Amino acid sequence: MRIGIIGTGQIGGTLARRLSALGHQVFVANSRGSAVSVTEAARRGDLVIVTIPEKNIPHLPADLFAGVPDSVVVVDTGNYYPQQRDGRIDGIEAGATESRWVAQQLGRPVGGEFLKITPP
């Protein structure tokens, strides 16, 4: 499978290593310069994983998924940390789930709430 990963923090880096080790073709983009651009990572995968801080989502290119087939699944692994990292995001504070807010920003359906791990 071809997988685009946008962001290589702890989650993105781990996914990139493990998915590559399993034989997947992984296209990685991050803010420090990487093998591919953010746009290329979004457009070359059968699956695209967005794993950047929520506060940075609005800074992604507006046309990031232009021309990307609907069959390409987009997953968001972000977690909203208003006090520690992201600052206040009004849409989330108003009640939108994080993935719904990300989907609105990207103009693309996003799965990701199922990835959140909640303590028992």
Secondary structure, 3 states (H helix, E strand, C coil): CEEEEECCCHHHHHHHHHHHHCCCEEEEECCCCCCCCHHHHHHHCCEEEECCCHHHHHHCCCCCCCCCCCCCEEEECCCCCHHHHHCCCHHHHCCCCHHHHHHHHHCCCCECHHHCCCCC
